[in-house]
Amino acid sequence: MIINYTINNIIKNSLLFIFISISFSQDFDELYFGTDDALDIMTWNIEWFPKNGEITVDYVTQIIDVLDVDILAIQEVDDTVLFTQMLDNLNEYEGYFESSWFAGLAYIYKTETVEINDIYEIYTTSPYWSPFPRSPMVMDMNFMGENYIIINNHFKCCGDDNLNLNDDGDEETRRYIASNLLKNYIDDNFPNDNVIVLGDLNDILTDSPSNNVFQMFINDAENYIFTDMDIANGSSAEWSYPSWPSHLDHILVTNELFDNISYVEVIRIDSFMDGEWSEYDQYISDHRPVALKLTSNTILGDINLDNQVDVIDIVSLVSIILDSSGAYNVLADLNQDGINNVIDIVQLVDIILN
């Protein structure tokens, strides 16, 4: 009897698992963003991942696969074990969440297109804990031969919509100081670099100047632009935090990238789900992701980065293929299949001849 009871329980649990898997599967076939010819980067607060256990893990895995972006800046990772489990199921991606004091920030990046130089935190010491309850996480990386500095953030939440600079504990003041510190850091350390600041910044872009925690960036329009400003000024249906509703998740870039801005959107994943927002909010997050597409300055086929595509690039490509170390070179992978081989030579010759 005990054996039969155990077997019956196993069968029931297995059937329940299958039922849940089928019930909560979604058709995300029409959901997409990433392309091979641009840097696709996304910020996503996934609300103390996983919000609803294995169901959340399955959803987020499917979504990352179909969106096909190069880099995801993540906020609110709670369970690093399940986060690592999810990364193991994302064959094209790796992740990073190491921290001196883990507060939920992470990166997920595509290994075939993104070359990591370094990832580190800034403003980690106690004088900065008030403006930065979660230390900004900096990624120094290369994409198609170009270097980028990406700064992932999760600012202090809440407040009363009034900026009181006489009160260091005021939530808006804390966000204002954090914005100033980020600007000073970029101005001092990366004055001529491709810099992207993104994350859940927990405030809107459209406050009056006297109450705007981002005013120092807005005033410096020659050097900084919020790529999602039009979204912030647009319909609330397109905002990243529908529950309020408000637009709290942003992507800021420096002037080195102004001409490369191709497209930015709040990705309404909920509209691809059977239960729409209520289902998305229950099983995934209370924030929608914001994604940016940046065109590259690299010329397709310019393997040696001399701004020309010619026979010298063929020589460089052959050398890469014959390299005994087998090191992968994203610039040499002209057909974007994850391999440097003779097919890339054929494509390069075709580019030169045409």
C-alpha angles and dihedrals in degrees: 000000000000091000092049091048090051092048091048090051092050091050092047093049092047092051090047091052091049091048092051092047092052095041095052099039114113136198106242094163093121094046112100144135114157125092133183096240100057143048106255114196129175139187118209132175101203094188108243095327125257095037093177107018123245092354089063092046090053093047095048092047091054092046095050090048095053097040089057096195122164099228133019120193104204131199130192104027105169106168110046092182093061090039089056090046089055091049090053088059093050100082096186096047144068128192142213129202106147114141141164086232111012113225103165104277119134145154130224115192140175109249096208095058106026123069111195117215097173143335121202144147129248133202091026101148126095098261087066100044093096098056091033112038083166114040113236112255115221124204119195106195146152127231122184090343096310126111123230134182113210123188117197116201144178109190127202113282135225133024139143100275091255121110110219108184091183090066115066090191094056108117093225090048091052090053091045091053090046090053091049092050092050092050092049090049093052094043091051101040108025108027093148103027135105100260127180121187115190145151145090097324092174097221139079126253096220103067117124114273092256091057101030113115090197097049094115089062094043091051091051094061092152091066107025139039134178102227091204097053092112089054090051089052093044138074118325087228088075098048125116098235108046097171094074090017106240142122107245106151116081145177117211123185135187124242092263086074102040093103092046097059105116107162141345130188146161101243108227098208089164091068088064093055126088093232093039116201097354091055094043091050092047098048108022121019148312089238129070117218122252117215134192130198116207122189116226126239090213115108113232107251096018094125096165094043097235093131092251133094109215145121091298088067089054089054090049091049093050089050091052092050093048094046105123092216090067091220113175118237116197093201090056093050095087096166092045095231095133094252134093106220146127092291087067089053091053091050092047092051089050090052092051094047093049 
